[in-house]
Amino acid sequence: MLTKVYTASIQGIDAFPVTIETDGGAGAVFSIVGLPDTAVRESHQRMVSAINHSGVKFPRKGTTINLAPADIKKEGAAFDLPMAIGVLSAHSLIPADNLQDYMIMGELSLDGSVLPVKGALPMAVKAREMGFKRLIVPEGNVTEAGVVNKIEVFGVKTLGEAVALISNASDLQPVKINTREIFAAEAASFDFDFSEVKGQETVKRAFEVACAGGHNILLIGPPGAGKSMMAKRLPSILPPLSLGEALETTKIHSVAGKLARGSMLMTRRPFRTPHHTVSTVALVGGGANPMPGEISLAHNGVLFLDEFPEFPRQALEVLRQPIEDRVITVARAKYTVDYPASFMLVASMNPCPCGYYGHPTKPCTCSPGAVARYMNRISGPLLDRIDLQVEIQPVSFDDMANTAPAESSEDIRKRVIDARAVQQLRFQNEKGIYCNAQMNSRLLHKYAWPDEAGLAKLKDRMTKLNMSARAFDRILRVARTIADLDRSDRVLVSHIAEAIGYRSLDRANYGTAF
């Protein structure tokens, strides 16, 4: 008997449908065709043990399983459960009439229990798109897949439960999740708050500007100044995830297997902090079995690179294209996949090898020229994509001893949200533009051109500080964001002056004076 069971596999961060065709014919040969990888081929042994432990004897007749489409490689153990269902239905051990209503996925243990799989959320989205009425997933994935509406999602613990459900002999109920209520309740919950930060008002202001305009930011300062500590608090002032952004972000983490068991939608923007020994593949994605890299796991959130110059030069240079395009295309001989990579880059670094160049009390011990060589580890084109470059100094004793409460993240976040709302309205007719950091030259002339006083101020400071030409557009972008925070329709001289202050590394003499 020939039967068809429907499942899905992952390509990039999206799922594509796979039809498991099972023919229970004569003979005693069991074969799986359709470009299965090792994990899929090994499923035969798992299915035999799981079916036998479920109270049914594994059919000893010949069985051929085809995974269609046959020209795409099938990877992973998520095909175990649907293939086992296909074997049982092909040999008339369970009715096959209802299989057309189901999409099924799950890994089988030898005792018949069903184990969680990666990518349950994009598979659930694909099942809904294809018009399936019901979806069977492992119980460990049921809350993840259950956020998808307009489809009944069942979580099963064992192969026997899945068989009973398909045979209409089970009272198992589909999961019901009120996504919006849970999302609203958890979206504003953070582990760190800016109210805990003493002093550093200039840096807090720079973070507020960066979050309001979606700008990348680089912190330069000595050890112990609080660079990492403040960076960890950055997500608490970013605008909340929209429901669409949360779904897209969760899909990426689901495919990468980063979701905790029983988790649902990600309600907080991701904050990724790879170590400076990270490989290029781990950073951008890819590999023998393609997986999202750190820049994609930071999608709609923050990628924090501490000890910025210590990262491999090649790894840093590959950031240039995704920072601009907000997507990374991984092209290899056997596959090409696109991963989203719309992240906010936050980097921190010491100003020199010893860490104390420009320190108010500790002298720098680096040799002449060492500071410039240290800074040259970061290429000009990469620095060109970082709008704010902020110097940070150690907190004074008076600030540390001050017991007055600092401004909370909630207060800062309100101003950031208001500024983003202004930008959303401004760019509503601009395709692919949703924040000031993405403005091109045409939009800069249209929305960020300063008045005469502001233009004169910009010319004067760029001449006196001998700033590079690349600083011009960056200053205008940041000035537009500062104007939005001030609820000003025009970019004024005060906005230009503040934006100039955030371009520390554009001074021609930086790193040469002792």
N, C-alpha and C positions, 0 to 999 in steps of 0.2 A: 504494500500500500504506500502510495506517495503522499506525503503531507508537507505543509509549509508552516514554519514558525517564524515570527518576525522579531527582529532585534535591531540593534544599532551599534556602530563603532565610532570612534573619535578620529577626526582629522582637523588638526589645528585646535580651535576651541569649540568647534561645531561638530555635530553628529551627522553621520550619513546612514541611511537604512541598509540593513543586511537581511536577506531572506535565507533562512536555513531550510533547504530542501532535503527531506529525508526519505529514502526509498528502502523499505523493508522487504528485500527480495529473498531468493533462495540462496543456498550456500552458507558458508561460515566466515566470510571475509568481512572485516569492519574497516572502512576507509573514510577519510575526511579529505575532501578536495576543495579548491577555491583559494589557494595561496594562504594556508594556515601557517602561523609561526610555531615555534616549539611549544609554547604554552597551550596553544589550541590543539596541537596534535596529542599532547599529553593528557588532554581532557578525557580520552577514552578510559584510562585507568580510574580517573576520579568518578566518571559516570557509572562505571561498573560497580564500584564500591558503594556509591551514594544510592543507586537504585536498589541494590541488594539490601542495604540497611533501611530502606523505606518500606520494606515488606513486600517487594515485588522482585521476582527473579529477572535479571538482565537477559534480554532475548539472545539466544545463541544462534539465531539465523543471520544470514548475511545482511549487512546494513551499509548503505552509502550515503554520506552527508556531503552536500554541496553548499558552500557559503557564497552566495551571489550578492553582488557582482564578483565574478571569479577573477577579474584582472586587478583587484585591489588587495593588498596584503592585509590579512586579519591578524590582530595582535591581542594578547591578554587573555585572562581567564573569564571574562564576562560572558563568553558564549557557552559556558558549561551548562547553566540551567536551561536556556532555550534548546540546546542540542539534546539534553536529556528528555525534555518534553517532546521533542521531535521524534526521538527513538521510541518512546512509549506510545505515542500516537500512531507512528508508522506501523507498529506491530499490534495495533488495536487494543492496547492495554489501557488507554484512556480515550474518550471520545474526541474527535478532531473537529467537530462542527463549530465550536466556539473559538477556535484559535485565531480566526481572522479578526476578532475584536481586540486581541491582546498584542502588546509589545512586551517582550520579556527579556530580562537580563539578570545575571548573578553568577557568582563563582561558587562551586560546590566543594564542600569538605568531604572527606571519605565517609563520614558518618551520616551524610545526607543533609547536613545543615548548610544554609546559604550564607555566604560571606559577602561583605560590602565590596563594591567595585568603584573604580574611578570614573568620573564623567557622567554620573547619574542625572545631574541637572540638564546638561545639553541633550542627553538622550530623551529626557521627558519632554523637553521643548520640541524636539523632532517628532516624537510620538503625537503630540497635539497638532503639529503642523500637518501631519499625514492623515489626521482624522481618526486615529484609534480611540476607542471608547475607554479602554482600560490599560493600565500599565502595572506590571508585576516587577518589583525590585526587592533586593534584600532589605530586611528590617532596618539594618544600619544605614540605609540610604533613603528611608521612606520620608523623613522630614525634609531632606534636601530636595527630593523630587516632588514632594507634596506642595511646594510653593507654586507649582505650575497649575493654573486653573483650567477649567473646561475639560478635564480628564480625570477619571477615577484612578487613584494611585493606591496599590495594595502592597504592604510590606510583609514578606513571608520569612519565617525562620528556617523552614526546612523544605526539601523537595516535596515531601508529602503534603504540606500545606498548599503548595502551588498546584499540585495534581488535583487536590480536593476542590480548590477554587475553580479551576478550569472545568472540572466535572460537575459543577453546580452542587457540590456536596459539602460546602463550607459556609459558615455564617460570618466569615471574616468581612469586616467593613472597611471601606476606603478611608484613608486618613483625611482629616479636615483641619486645615490650618488657615487662620486669619492672618494673612501675611502683613497687611497694613497695620494692624494693631501691634503686632510684635515688632515690626520695623520702627514704628513711631516710639515705642517704649524704650528700645535699646539704642537708637541712633545717637542720642545725646550723652551716652555714658562713656567716660574716659578715665584712664588710670592716672594721668598726670594733668596738672593745671598750672597755668602761668601765675596764679596767685601765690604759688610756692617759690617763685623766683625773686630773689632780692636784687634790687638795682637793675642794671643792664637795660635801661629804658630805651636807649638808641637801638639796641638789637631787637627788642620787642617790637618797636615801631617798624623796623625793617621786615620782620616776620609778618606783621600785619599787612604791609604793603605787598609783600610777595604773595601771600594767600589771597589778597583781594584781587590781584591781577593775574594770578597763575604764573608768576615769574619764578625762574630758577634763581637760587641764592647760594653764595659761597661765603663761609665764615672763616676769617683768618685771625688767629690769636694764639697766645701761649698756652701750654698745658695747664689745666685746672681753671681756665677762664669760664667754663660752663657751656662750651659749644655743643657737646653731645647732649647735655642735660636739657638745654633749651630746644634742641632739634626734636627730642622725643615728645615734646609738648606741642609740636606743630600741628598734628592732626586734630587737636582739641579746638583750634580756631579756623580750620578749613570749613567751607560750606558743607552741609550734610549731603550724603549720597541721595540722589533721586532713586526711585524704585527701579527705573531702567538701568541706571549705573550700577546699582546693587546687584541686579540680575546678571549683568555682563561681568562684573568683578567676580561674583560667585562662580560663574561658569569656568573662568580661568583657573581658580583655585580648586575647583572640582576635578578638572582635567588633570591638574598637577598632583592630585591626591593630597592636598594640603588642608582639606576640611576635616574638622574633628567629627567623630562619629556622633550622629544625632543632631548635627548643626543644620541650620537652615540658611536663609539669606545672610550675607555679610552686611552688617548694619554700620560698620565703621570703615572709613577709608583705610586701605592697607598702608602699612609703614614697614618697608623692607630695608634691612641694614646688612648687606653682604660684607664679609670680611675682605680686606684688601688683597688677600691671596686668591680671590675668586677667579675661576678660569673664564675665558671669553665665552665659551659655550654655556656655562652656568649663568652668565650675566645676560646674554641675549636670547638663549634658547637653542633648541636643536638637539643634536645627539643621534645615536643609532636609532633609538626609538624617540622621535621628536617630542619634546616637552617644552612648555613655556619657561623662559628664563626669569631672572630677577626683575628685569625691566617690565615684563608683562605681569608678573605677580604684583608689581607696584602700580598697575593700571588704575586710574582714577584716584590715586593716592600719592604717597611720597616715597622716593628712592633716596635714602640717606647714605652717602659715601663718606665715611669718616677716614681720616688720614688720606686725603684725596691724592697727593702726589705719590703715595706708596702703591697705588693700583698699577698693574701692568699697563704700559703705554698702549698696547694693542687693544686691551679691554676698554680703556677710556675712549679711544678713537672711534670704536664702533658705536658709541653713544650718540655721535653727531647726527647721524641720519634719523634714528627714531625720535630724538628730541625735536627735530624739525617736522617730520612727517607723522609722528604719533602712532606709528605702526612699524613693526619689524618684519621683514620678509626673509625667512630662512630658506635658502635654495641649496639643495644638495643633489647629487647624481640621481637618487632614487625618489626624491620627494621635494615639494615646495609648499611651505605653509606660511600663512600670515598670522601673526599674533598682535593684538592691540598693545600699544605701549604709550598711552597718554598719561605720563607721570610728571610730577613736580620734582625736579632735581634739587636736593639740598646736600651741599658738600661742606666739609670742614677740613682745615689744615693748619699746621703750625706755619709761622712765617719764615722759618729757616730750619736747617737740620738740628740745631741745638734747641730751638723752640722759643728763644727769647729776644729775637730781633724786634726792636721797638718797645720792649718791656719797660715800664716806668721805673722799676727798681733793680732788676737783675740785668747785668750786661750780657750782650751776645758774644759768644766765644767763637763764632764761625770765622773762617779766614775770608779775606777780601774776595768778593765775587761769588762766595758760596751761596749767598741768598738768591742772587740772580740765577745761578745754576739750578738751585732747588726749585725756583718758580718755573724755570723752563721745562720741567718735567710735564707741565700741563701746556698743551699746544694752544696757540692763539685762536685757531678755529673753534676749539672747545670752549675757551674762555669767552669767545664771541657770543656763545649761546647762553651765557649766565648773566642775567640782567642786573643783579645786585651783588656787589662784592663789598662785604662789610668787615671792618676791623673791629675786634673785640678785645677789651682789656680786662684784667682780673677785677673782681668786685672789691671795693674798698671796705675797710673795717666798719666804717659808719653805716654803709648800706647793709652789711651782714648783721649788725647789731640793731638795726631798725626793726621794731616790732609792729609797725603799722602794716595792715594788710595791703598787698599789691593788687592791681587790677586783675580780675578773674578772666579766665579764658572765655567764659560765657559773654562777658561784656565786649571783649575784642571780637568775638565771633559774630555778634550782632552787626557790627560795623562792616565786617567782611561780607556778610550775606547781603547787606544793603548795597554795597558796591558791586557785587556780582549781579544783583538784580538790574542795576543800571546798565551793565555791559550786556546782559542778556537781551534787554530791550534794544540797545544800540545795534547789536549785530544780528538781529533776528532775520534779516534778509541777506546775510553774508554766509554763504555755504562753508561749513567747516570752521568757522570762527565763532568762539563763544567767550573769549576773555582777551584782555588787552595784550597779553604776552604773544598772542598769535597774529597781531596786526602786521600787515605788510606795508610797503612804502606808500601805496595809494591810500590805505586807511589811515596811516599816520598823518598824511597831509590833510585828510578829511576831518579827522577827529582829534588829533593831538598836536596840531601846529600851535605854538605859543603866540602870545601877543608880541608887539614890538619890544617891550621891556624884557620879556622872557627870552626872546631871541638874542637880544644884545647881551643879556646875562650869560647865556649859553656860549656865545662866541667868546666873551671875555674869559670865562673860566677854562674853556677848552684851549685857548691860546696860552694863558698863564701857566696852566698845569701841564701843557704839552700833551693833552690826551690824544689817543688814537682816533682815527676817523670812525672806527666801528662803534665807538661810545655814543655817537650822535643819535642813532636810532634807538639804542637801549635807553638813553636818558629820556627821550620823548615817550617811550612806552611806559616807563615807570612814572614819569610826570603825569601822564593821563590817569593812571591808577590813583595817584595821590590826589588829583583833582576830583576823582569819583568819591574817594573817602571824605573829601571836604564838601561833597555835593555841589561842585562847581561845574558849570557847563563849559567853561573855558579853562585852558591851561595857563596859569598865571606865573609870574616871576618867582613867587614863593615855592610853587610846585617844582619849577625847574631847579631852583637852588637846592631843595631837598634831594631831588633825584641825582644831582651831580655828586652829592655827598656819599652816594652809594656806589661810586665807581673807584674804589681805592686802587685797584691794580692798573688802572689806565694812566696813572701818573708816570711820566717817563723816567723819573728818578727813583721809583720804588725799588727797594732792594740794593741800591748802590751807595746810599749814604750811611755812615756809621757815626 
